Amino acid sequence: MIEGESATEDTEHLTPGSAAGAVEMQETTHEARVPMRLVALKHGDTFMVADFNGDVLGEGDGLFQNDTRLLSRWRLTVGGKAPVLLSSSLSQDNVIFTSNLTNRPLPPLGAQSLKEGVIHIERKRLINADRVYERITFTNFAMTATEVPFALEFSADFRDMFEVRGMNRLLRGEIFPPEINASDVRLSYRGLDGVVRETHISFSEEPAVLTPNRAAFQLALPHNGARSLYVEVGPHQEKPDCARWRSAAARGHFGMRSQRRRGATVHSRARLFNTWIDKSRADLALLTTQLPTGPYPYAGIPWFSTPFGRDAIITALQMLWLDPSLARGVLKFLSHHQAVDHSPFRDSAPGKIMHETRRGEMAALKELPFGLYYGGVDTTPLFVMLAGAYAERTGDLSFIDEIWPALERATSWIEKEGDSNGDGLIDYMRGADTGLANQGWKDSYDSVFHADGSDPVGSIALIEVQGYCYAALIAMASIAERRNQFEQAARWQRAAERLRGLVEERFWLEDKNFYALAVDETGRPCAVRTSNPGHLLYTGLPSAHRARHIISQLQEPDFATGWGIRTLAVGEARYNPMSYHNGSVWPHDSAMCVAGMARYGERTGVVRMMGDMFDTAVRFDMRLPELFCGFQRGAGEGPVAYPVACLPQAWASGSVFMLLQACLGLRIDGYRGAVHINRARLPPDVDELVIKGLLVGHRQIDLTFHRVGNGVVAYSDDFFDGSIPVLQHA
């Protein structure tokens, strides 16, 4: 999962919408298969999740497009049995999935039965555009020629993503009888929204038997002989063959190579560290979809392969120093989908930035509000924050001019509608029972509470949201000055300082030397220690004295697990290291806390936290999950997985780059075309690191960081010729 919508929260808020008179949400009893044991492929708006064998069994996995499952079963059997798994892997660029299998003992076909382990089966699969391409190759290593009976089982339930995630509908559309031809099958469904969705399954050879849910083949193989079957699954019929497979593979590799080469690259002499960097970059490339407005990182697979506001903004912030084009694409898309009206059902108000968008049947029918949903209190200030950071990073004021009306509307929402009770703090309360109960990044139903474990009353003002709003107002003041709007700039600067004062007055807990998680409508603080104030550090709101207290406590065992920073300190009410938000570790959350620590001059703790997250990545096969359990690190033990975390997940993949920037103390001034390096450190066991193609102004430069004794020096050829200032601060 991502975006905080836990299974419990889903059950609570997924209730009938305004157009759903024939719909009722109920819990299902089956559990989805564990994503840690599944493999995902994606291209555009199509993705597929299968197990290591390459099979889909319809338990949270499948082939999905536009929030609809187009293939709910896809299973290979050999001699009526599942083959034995030898190994499975993804190509380095995430384009091709490969599973190596072998046969179990095969039944006799008029002769001696075939022994186990003499037929090698290689399944290769990729997605390009809206089609799945699969090649299944059988190689005979038996001493004699043989015949191999195998079959592919298939079905399509055309369920909406929210049904797959655990909700039932009392009424659904009509599934049509399958249409069977010699070598292809058409499966189709007409939804209650009137849309007909189709799945065509086509084979390169005619099956011996083809039924509505099974294609059976009898394959003759000489000794040491090999044969391949090509299969395609898509919205229309095609004739699969080797040439089509190769062409799709070439397009896939080329497209992913272009994605991965966007922006600057990072390389070191440490092999495992490079693997983490490369894997994270490949995962971000996999999740990034090229929309008409530019590149946009979808949040995560399997549950959230769609545009989210908060996730994309934070991912863009993580990548901004390396690849500003991602931030530009996110800003442009979100400005085009800004709310224009009030809707309690969608939690929208003029100027708000969207939280989530969906294109499935249930969203179209308004059975749920998530077709275009605005129930995120932090997304709007984060949007403005990102615009300010993009302007400072690039100096691209022409683009800022383009989205300036959207920025003004977003800031107007912060100033006029974000504060529902007039206390000067930006708060939230859902407009309808169909919406999210909690609307910060920790948006599961139980993530906001008082020290005694009770729920807050009425509207809720979260600590980190005040920081985001403070940073948004500062950003608007800075941009307005450059636009010669000096009166407006001064007004926003004063508003930011007023908000800073309120936060320091209303949230600070003297007895804990920490900031409260939130303040409820009665003015009572949620006096629990959480990771949220780490985000406040990231925005620069706290005083230096109070920041030191936060930095110190985030590094103590109550928070620091040895793998990352817990979302909730040990000993607080509702603490549970196996929960979604109340004691687990989220890599993006840890990275924002670390970046906040670096902003206030911390270096030793920053490097240590970077090392902790690297150790975590190593134990998760170099791919950080959305979250993992918050158990303390023990000798010889690894981090404990959270069973239904998204893999891959955008802001988890982007975390390494935010952590690295914090270590390097690197900031780019796009207005002046200068690079600032403040007390650079290198990650543990990395003695040299090279950043190539770093865009500064209108030029690209290469930067090298080298460990010398206990310090780090940075240099660039562009510095020596005087064209790009590289300013190192002690």
C-alpha positions in Angstrom: 0.0 0.0 0.0 0.9 3.6 -0.1 -0.5 6.9 0.8 -1.6 5.7 4.2 -4.8 4.0 3.1 -4.6 0.9 5.3 -6.9 -2.0 4.9 -8.7 -0.9 8.0 -9.1 2.6 6.7 -10.4 1.3 3.4 -13.1 -0.7 5.1 -14.1 2.4 7.1 -14.3 5.0 4.4 -15.3 3.0 1.3 -19.1 3.4 1.6 -21.8 4.1 -1.0 -21.5 7.3 -2.9 -24.2 9.6 -4.3 -24.7 7.6 -7.5 -24.4 4.1 -5.9 -27.9 3.2 -5.1 -27.3 -0.4 -6.0 -24.0 -0.7 -4.2 -23.0 -1.7 -0.8 -19.4 -2.2 0.5 -18.6 -5.3 2.4 -15.4 -6.9 3.6 -14.0 -9.9 1.8 -12.5 -12.7 3.8 -9.6 -13.7 1.5 -6.2 -12.0 1.8 -4.1 -10.5 -1.0 -0.9 -12.2 -1.8 2.2 -10.6 -0.2 3.8 -8.0 -2.5 7.3 -8.9 -1.2 6.9 -12.2 -3.0 5.5 -10.8 -6.2 7.1 -9.1 -9.2 5.7 -6.0 -11.0 6.0 -4.9 -14.6 4.5 -1.5 -15.8 4.3 0.7 -18.9 2.1 3.7 -19.0 -1.2 3.0 -17.3 -0.9 -0.8 -17.6 0.8 -3.0 -15.0 1.0 -6.6 -14.1 1.7 -8.3 -10.8 2.6 -12.0 -10.7 4.5 -14.4 -8.5 8.0 -15.7 -9.1 6.7 -18.5 -11.3 5.1 -15.8 -13.5 1.6 -16.9 -12.4 -1.4 -14.8 -11.5 -3.9 -16.4 -9.1 -6.3 -13.5 -8.6 -5.4 -12.7 -5.0 -4.4 -9.1 -5.2 -2.3 -9.8 -8.3 -3.3 -9.6 -12.0 -3.1 -7.5 -15.1 -4.5 -4.0 -14.5 -5.3 -1.0 -16.7 -7.0 2.2 -15.6 -7.9 0.6 -12.2 -9.6 -2.4 -13.7 -8.2 -6.0 -13.5 -8.1 -7.3 -17.1 -6.5 -10.7 -16.2 -7.2 -12.4 -12.9 -5.8 -15.8 -13.6 -2.7 -16.7 -15.7 -1.1 -20.0 -14.7 1.2 -22.3 -16.4 1.1 -26.1 -15.8 3.2 -28.8 -17.2 1.7 -32.3 -17.2 -1.1 -30.9 -15.0 1.2 -29.7 -12.3 2.9 -26.4 -11.5 6.5 -26.6 -12.6 9.4 -26.3 -10.1 10.8 -22.8 -9.7 14.6 -22.5 -10.2 15.0 -18.7 -10.2 13.3 -15.5 -11.2 14.6 -12.0 -11.9 13.9 -8.6 -13.4 16.2 -7.1 -16.0 18.3 -4.2 -14.6 16.0 -1.7 -16.3 12.8 -3.4 -15.0 11.6 -4.1 -18.6 11.7 -8.0 -18.8 10.7 -10.5 -16.1 12.3 -13.9 -16.4 11.4 -17.1 -14.6 13.4 -20.3 -14.9 11.4 -23.5 -14.2 11.7 -27.2 -14.7 9.3 -30.1 -14.9 8.0 -32.4 -12.2 7.8 -36.1 -13.3 5.6 -36.2 -16.3 3.0 -39.0 -16.9 3.8 -41.6 -19.5 2.5 -41.0 -23.0 2.6 -44.5 -24.3 6.1 -44.9 -23.1 8.3 -44.4 -20.0 7.4 -41.4 -17.9 9.7 -38.4 -18.1 12.0 -37.8 -15.1 11.9 -34.6 -13.1 14.2 -31.8 -14.0 15.0 -32.7 -17.6 12.8 -30.0 -19.3 14.0 -26.4 -18.8 11.2 -23.8 -19.1 12.0 -20.2 -19.5 9.2 -17.6 -19.2 10.0 -14.1 -20.3 7.5 -11.3 -20.1 7.3 -7.6 -20.8 4.6 -4.9 -21.1 4.7 -2.3 -23.9 2.0 0.2 -24.4 -1.2 -1.6 -23.4 -0.1 -5.2 -24.2 1.6 -8.1 -22.4 4.2 -10.0 -24.5 5.2 -13.4 -23.2 7.6 -16.0 -24.6 7.7 -19.5 -23.1 10.6 -21.6 -24.2 10.9 -25.3 -23.6 14.3 -27.1 -23.9 14.6 -30.9 -23.7 17.7 -32.2 -21.8 16.4 -35.7 -21.6 18.4 -38.4 -23.4 15.6 -39.0 -25.9 13.0 -37.0 -27.8 9.8 -36.4 -25.8 6.4 -34.7 -25.9 5.6 -32.1 -23.2 2.0 -31.5 -22.3 1.4 -28.0 -20.9 -1.4 -25.6 -20.5 -2.1 -22.0 -19.7 -5.1 -21.3 -17.5 -6.7 -17.8 -17.8 -9.7 -15.7 -16.7 -10.6 -12.1 -16.4 -12.9 -10.9 -13.6 -12.8 -7.2 -14.7 -13.0 -6.1 -11.1 -12.4 -2.5 -10.0 -9.1 -1.9 -8.1 -11.1 -1.1 -5.0 -12.9 -4.5 -5.2 -9.5 -6.2 -5.6 -8.3 -4.4 -2.5 -11.1 -6.0 -0.4 -14.5 -4.4 -1.2 -17.6 -6.2 -2.6 -20.3 -4.7 -4.7 -23.9 -6.1 -4.6 -24.4 -5.3 -8.3 -21.8 -5.5 -11.1 -22.0 -5.2 -14.9 -22.4 -8.1 -17.4 -19.6 -10.5 -18.2 -20.1 -11.7 -21.8 -19.5 -15.3 -22.9 -16.0 -15.8 -24.2 -15.5 -15.7 -28.0 -13.1 -18.5 -29.0 -11.3 -18.7 -32.3 -8.5 -21.1 -33.5 -5.7 -19.4 -31.6 -7.2 -16.6 -29.6 -9.9 -15.9 -27.0 -11.9 -12.6 -26.4 -13.0 -12.0 -22.8 -15.3 -8.9 -22.2 -17.4 -7.1 -19.7 -19.8 -4.2 -19.8 -19.7 -2.2 -16.6 -22.6 -0.4 -14.9 -20.9 2.8 -16.4 -21.7 1.5 -19.9 -18.1 1.0 -20.8 -17.1 -2.3 -22.5 -13.7 -3.6 -21.4 -12.0 -6.4 -23.3 -9.1 -8.8 -22.9 -7.8 -10.6 -26.0 -5.4 -13.6 -25.5 -3.6 -14.6 -28.6 -1.2 -17.6 -29.2 1.5 -18.0 -31.9 0.4 -21.7 -32.3 -3.1 -23.2 -32.3 -3.7 -25.0 -29.0 -4.6 -28.7 -29.1 -7.6 -27.7 -26.9 -8.9 -24.2 -26.4 -11.7 -23.6 -23.9 -13.1 -20.4 -22.3 -10.4 -20.6 -19.5 -7.7 -23.0 -20.7 -5.3 -23.4 -23.7 -3.7 -26.9 -23.8 -0.7 -27.7 -26.0 1.3 -30.9 -26.8 4.9 -30.0 -27.7 7.2 -32.4 -29.5 10.8 -31.8 -28.5 13.9 -33.7 -29.9 16.9 -34.4 -27.7 18.5 -31.0 -26.9 15.8 -29.3 -28.9 14.0 -26.1 -28.0 10.7 -24.5 -29.0 9.0 -21.3 -28.0 5.4 -20.3 -27.7 4.6 -16.5 -28.0 1.5 -15.1 -26.3 0.1 -11.6 -26.2 -2.6 -10.2 -24.0 -4.2 -6.9 -24.8 -7.3 -4.9 -25.8 -7.4 -6.2 -29.3 -6.4 -9.3 -31.3 -2.9 -9.7 -32.8 -0.9 -12.6 -34.1 2.1 -13.1 -31.8 5.5 -14.2 -33.2 9.2 -13.8 -32.6 9.5 -10.6 -34.6 6.7 -8.9 -32.6 8.4 -10.0 -29.3 11.8 -8.6 -30.3 10.3 -5.4 -31.5 8.4 -4.9 -28.2 11.5 -5.7 -26.2 13.6 -3.2 -28.1 11.0 -0.5 -27.7 10.8 -1.3 -24.0 14.5 -1.1 -23.4 14.9 2.0 -25.4 12.1 3.8 -23.7 13.4 2.9 -20.2 16.9 3.9 -21.1 15.6 7.3 -22.1 13.7 7.6 -18.8 16.8 6.6 -16.7 19.1 9.0 -18.5 16.9 12.0 -17.7 18.8 14.3 -15.3 22.2 13.9 -13.7 23.6 10.5 -12.8 25.4 9.3 -9.7 28.3 6.9 -9.6 30.8 5.7 -7.0 33.5 3.1 -6.6 31.4 1.2 -4.1 29.6 -1.6 -6.0 26.7 -2.2 -3.6 26.1 1.5 -3.2 26.0 1.8 -7.0 23.5 -1.1 -7.1 21.2 0.7 -4.7 21.4 4.0 -6.7 20.8 2.2 -10.0 17.9 0.1 -8.7 16.3 3.1 -7.2 16.6 5.1 -10.4 15.2 2.1 -12.4 12.2 1.9 -10.1 11.5 5.6 -10.4 11.7 5.2 -14.2 9.4 2.3 -14.1 6.8 4.2 -12.0 7.1 7.4 -14.0 4.5 7.8 -16.8 4.8 10.3 -19.6 1.6 12.3 -19.5 0.7 15.2 -21.8 1.8 17.6 -19.1 5.2 15.8 -18.7 6.7 13.0 -16.6 4.7 12.1 -13.5 5.7 9.5 -10.9 2.8 7.2 -10.1 2.8 6.4 -6.4 3.3 2.6 -6.2 2.4 -0.9 -7.3 0.1 -2.7 -6.9 -2.5 -0.6 -5.1 -1.7 2.9 -6.2 -0.4 2.9 -9.8 -2.1 6.2 -10.5 -1.3 9.9 -10.0 -1.3 11.0 -6.4 -0.6 14.6 -5.3 1.4 14.3 -2.1 3.5 11.3 -3.3 4.5 12.9 -6.6 5.4 16.2 -4.9 7.6 14.6 -2.3 9.2 12.3 -5.0 9.9 15.4 -7.1 11.5 17.2 -4.1 13.7 14.1 -3.6 14.9 14.2 -7.2 14.9 18.0 -7.7 18.7 18.5 -7.4 19.3 15.7 -10.0 16.3 16.0 -12.3 14.2 19.2 -12.2 12.1 18.0 -15.2 10.2 15.7 -12.9 9.1 18.6 -10.7 8.1 20.6 -13.7 5.9 17.7 -14.9 4.3 17.3 -11.5 3.6 21.0 -11.1 2.0 21.2 -14.5 -0.3 18.2 -14.1 -1.4 19.3 -10.6 -2.1 22.9 -11.7 -4.3 21.5 -14.5 -6.3 19.5 -12.0 -6.7 22.2 -9.3 -10.2 22.3 -7.7 -12.6 25.0 -8.8 -15.6 24.3 -6.6 -16.8 23.2 -3.2 -17.7 19.5 -2.9 -18.0 17.7 0.5 -18.1 14.4 -1.4 -14.7 15.1 -3.0 -13.4 17.2 -0.1 -12.7 20.0 -2.7 -12.6 23.7 -2.4 -11.4 26.3 -5.0 -7.6 26.3 -5.1 -7.0 22.9 -3.5 -4.6 20.5 -5.1 -5.7 17.0 -5.8 -4.9 14.1 -3.5 -5.8 11.2 -5.9 -7.3 10.4 -9.2 -8.9 7.1 -10.4 -10.3 6.0 -13.7 -12.1 2.8 -12.7 -15.8 1.9 -12.9 -16.5 2.6 -9.3 -15.0 6.1 -9.5 -16.9 6.9 -12.7 -20.2 5.9 -11.0 -19.3 8.0 -7.9 -19.6 4.9 -5.7 -16.3 6.4 -4.2 -15.0 9.9 -4.2 -11.6 9.1 -5.7 -12.2 9.8 -9.3 -10.8 13.3 -8.5 -10.4 13.6 -4.8 -8.9 16.5 -2.8 -8.9 15.1 0.8 -5.3 15.9 1.6 -4.7 18.9 3.8 -1.0 19.0 3.0 -1.0 18.6 -0.8 -1.8 22.3 -1.5 1.0 23.8 0.5 3.4 21.1 -0.7 2.5 22.1 -4.3 3.5 25.7 -3.6 6.6 24.5 -1.7 7.7 22.5 -4.7 7.2 25.5 -7.1 9.4 27.6 -4.9 12.1 24.9 -4.7 11.9 24.4 -8.5 12.3 28.2 -9.1 15.3 28.4 -6.8 16.9 25.2 -8.3 16.4 26.2 -11.9 15.8 29.9 -12.1 13.0 29.1 -14.6 10.7 32.0 -13.9 9.0 31.6 -17.3 7.5 28.3 -16.2 6.6 29.8 -12.8 4.8 32.6 -14.7 2.8 29.9 -16.6 1.5 28.4 -13.4 1.4 31.6 -11.3 -2.4 31.8 -11.3 -2.6 28.2 -9.9 0.0 29.2 -7.2 -2.1 32.2 -6.3 -5.2 30.2 -6.0 -3.5 27.5 -3.9 -2.1 30.2 -1.6 -5.5 31.8 -1.3 -6.9 28.5 -0.1 -4.1 28.3 2.5 -4.9 31.8 3.8 -8.7 31.8 3.5 -10.1 28.3 3.6 -7.4 26.1 5.1 -8.2 27.5 8.6 -11.7 26.3 9.2 -12.1 27.5 12.8 -10.2 30.8 12.7 -7.4 30.0 15.1 -4.7 30.7 12.5 -3.7 27.1 11.9 -4.4 25.1 8.8 -6.6 22.1 9.6 -8.8 19.5 8.1 -12.1 17.6 8.7 -13.6 15.4 6.0 -16.7 16.7 4.3 -18.5 13.4 3.9 -18.2 9.9 5.5 -16.9 8.6 2.2 -13.7 10.6 2.5 -10.5 10.0 4.4 -10.8 10.5 8.2 -7.2 11.7 8.5 -5.8 13.8 5.7 -2.1 14.2 6.4 0.5 11.8 5.1 -0.3 9.5 8.0 -3.9 9.1 6.8 -4.9 5.7 8.4 -7.8 6.0 10.7 -5.8 5.6 13.9 -2.8 7.7 13.2 -3.7 10.9 15.1 -4.5 10.7 18.8 -3.9 12.3 22.2 -1.3 11.1 24.8 -4.0 9.0 26.5 -4.9 7.3 23.3 -8.2 9.1 22.8 -9.2 10.6 19.5 -8.9 14.4 18.9 -12.1 16.5 18.7 -13.3 18.2 15.6 -10.9 19.8 13.1 -7.3 18.8 13.3 -4.2 20.9 12.7 -1.1 18.8 12.0 2.4 20.0 13.0 4.1 19.2 9.7 1.3 20.9 7.7 2.0 24.2 9.5 5.6 23.8 8.4 4.6 23.2 4.8 2.3 26.2 4.8 5.1 28.3 6.3 7.5 27.2 3.6 4.8 27.8 0.9 4.3 31.4 2.1 8.1 32.0 2.2 8.3 30.6 -1.4 5.5 32.9 -2.6 7.2 35.9 -1.0 10.5 35.0 -2.7 9.0 34.5 -6.1 6.8 37.6 -5.8 9.9 39.7 -5.1 11.4 38.5 -8.4 8.2 39.3 -10.2 8.5 42.9 -8.7 5.3 42.3 -6.6 6.9 43.8 -3.5 3.8 44.6 -1.5 2.5 41.1 -2.0 5.8 39.6 -1.1 5.9 41.6 2.2 2.4 40.4 3.0 3.3 36.8 2.5 6.5 37.2 4.5 4.5 38.6 7.4 1.9 35.8 7.2 4.7 33.3 7.3 6.2 34.8 10.5 2.8 35.0 12.1 2.3 31.3 11.4 5.8 30.5 12.8 4.9 32.3 16.0 1.6 30.4 16.4 3.4 27.0 15.8 6.1 27.8 18.4 3.4 28.9 20.9 0.7 26.2 20.3 2.7 23.0 19.5 5.8 23.1 21.7 5.7 20.7 24.7 8.0 22.1 27.3 7.9 18.9 29.4 9.0 16.8 26.4 11.2 19.3 24.5 9.3 18.3 21.4 6.5 19.4 19.2 3.0 18.0 19.5 1.7 15.8 16.6 -1.4 18.0 16.2 -3.8 20.4 17.9 -7.5 19.6 17.9 -10.5 22.0 17.6 -10.6 22.6 21.3 -7.0 23.7 21.3 -5.8 20.6 23.1 -2.4 19.3 21.7 -1.9 15.7 20.8 1.1 15.5 23.1 2.8 12.4 21.5 6.2 12.2 20.0 6.1 11.3 16.4 8.4 11.7 13.3 6.2 14.5 12.0 8.4 17.3 13.6 11.2 16.0 11.4 9.3 17.4 8.5 9.1 20.7 10.3 12.9 20.7 10.4 12.8 20.2 6.6 10.8 23.4 6.2 13.1 25.5 8.4 10.4 26.7 10.8 11.8 25.8 14.2 14.2 28.0 16.1 17.7 26.6 16.2 17.5 25.9 19.9 14.3 23.8 19.6 15.6 22.1 16.4 18.5 20.8 18.4 16.1 19.0 20.8 14.3 17.4 17.9 17.5 16.3 16.1 18.8 14.8 19.4 15.6 12.8 20.1 15.2 11.5 16.5 18.6 9.8 16.9 17.8 8.2 20.3 16.6 4.5 20.5 12.9 5.5 21.0 13.0 6.7 17.4 16.1 5.3 15.7 15.8 1.6 15.0 19.2 1.1 13.4 17.3 0.7 10.1 15.5 4.1 10.0 13.3 6.4 12.1 10.1 5.2 13.6 6.9 7.1 12.9 6.0 7.0 16.6 8.3 6.8 19.6 8.5 3.7 21.8 6.2 4.0 24.8 3.6 6.3 23.3 -0.1 5.3 23.3 -1.0 3.2 20.2 2.7 2.3 19.7 3.0 -0.8 17.6 6.0 -1.5 15.4 3.9 -3.7 13.2 1.3 -1.0 12.5 0.9 1.1 9.4 1.8 4.5 10.9 2.2 4.0 14.7 5.8 2.7 15.0 6.7 1.5 11.6 9.5 2.9 9.5 8.8 4.7 6.2 12.0 5.4 4.1 10.6 8.7 2.7 9.7 9.9 6.2 13.2 9.0 7.5 14.7 10.8 4.5 12.7 14.0 5.1 13.7 13.9 8.8 17.4 13.5 7.8 17.2 16.3 5.3 15.7 18.5 8.0 18.6 17.6 10.4 21.1 18.5 7.7 19.3 21.9 7.2 20.2 22.7 10.8 23.9 21.7 10.4 23.8 18.1 11.7 26.3 15.9 9.8 27.4 12.9 12.0 23.8 11.8 12.5 23.0 12.3 8.8 25.8 10.1 7.7 24.9 7.4 10.3 21.2 7.4 9.1 22.3 7.2 5.5 24.3 4.1 6.5 21.3 2.6 8.3 19.1 3.0 5.3 21.8 1.5 3.0 21.9 -1.5 5.3 18.1 -1.7 5.1 18.3 -1.6 1.3 20.9 -4.4 1.2 18.6 -6.7 3.2 15.6 -5.9 0.9 17.5 -6.8 -2.3 18.5 -3.1 -2.9 14.8 -2.0 -3.2 13.4 0.0 -0.2 9.8 -0.9 0.4 7.0 1.6 1.1 7.5 0.8 4.8 8.7 -1.9 7.2 8.2 -2.8 10.8 9.8 -0.7 13.5 11.6 -3.3 15.5 15.0 -2.5 17.0 18.0 -3.7 15.1 19.6 -6.8 16.6 22.9 -8.5 15.9 22.6 -10.9 13.0 19.0 -9.8 12.3 17.5 -8.0 9.4 14.6 -5.5 9.2 11.2 -7.0 9.4 9.0 -6.6 6.3 5.5 -5.1 6.4 3.6 -7.8 4.6 1.5 -5.6 2.2 3.9 -2.7 1.5 4.0 -1.5 -2.1 7.0 -2.6 -4.2 8.2 -0.6 -5.9 7.0 2.7 -4.4 8.0 6.1 -5.7 8.9 8.1 -2.6 10.7 5.1 -1.1 12.8 4.8 -4.3 13.5 8.5 -4.2 14.7 8.4 -0.6 18.3 7.5 -1.4 18.7 10.7 -3.4 17.3 13.0 -0.7 19.6 11.2 1.8 22.6 11.6 -0.5 21.9 15.3 -1.0 21.7 15.7 2.8 25.1 14.1 3.2 26.7 16.2 0.5 25.3 19.4 1.8 24.6 20.3 -1.8 22.4 23.2 -2.9 22.0 24.6 -6.4 21.2 28.3 -6.9 19.6 28.4 -10.3 19.2 32.1 -10.3 22.9 32.8 -10.0 24.1 29.6 -11.6 26.1 28.5 -8.6 26.6 25.3 -6.6 26.8 25.5 -2.8 28.4 22.7 -0.8 28.1 22.9 2.9 30.4 20.7 5.0 30.1 17.7 2.6 30.2 14.2 3.9 30.2 10.9 2.0 28.1 7.9 2.8 29.9 5.1 4.8 32.3 3.1 2.7 32.1 5.5 -0.2 35.4 7.2 -0.8 34.7 8.9 -4.1 31.4 9.9 -5.7 30.9 11.5 -9.2 27.8 13.4 -10.3 27.6 13.7 -14.1 25.5 16.0 -16.1 24.3 18.2 -13.2 22.2 21.0 -14.7 23.2 24.4 -13.4 21.5 27.3 -15.2 21.9 26.4 -18.9 25.0 24.3 -18.5 25.7 20.8 -17.4 28.7 20.1 -15.1 30.4 17.1 -13.5 31.1 17.2 -9.7 33.5 14.8 -7.9 33.5 14.3 -4.1 36.6 12.7 -2.7 37.4 11.6 0.9 40.6 13.1 2.2 41.5 12.1 5.7 38.5 13.0 7.9 37.1 15.4 5.4 35.6 15.6 1.9 36.7 17.8 -1.0 34.6 18.6 -4.0 35.8 19.8 -7.4 34.7 20.3 -10.9 36.5 21.2 -14.1 33.9 23.9 -14.6 35.1 25.5 -11.4 38.6 25.8 -12.6 37.6 27.5 -15.8 35.5 29.9 -13.8 32.2 29.2 -15.7 30.3 27.6 -12.8 31.0 28.8 -9.2 31.3 25.8 -6.8 31.2 27.4 -3.3 32.3 25.2 -0.4 31.4 26.3 3.1 33.2 25.1 6.1 
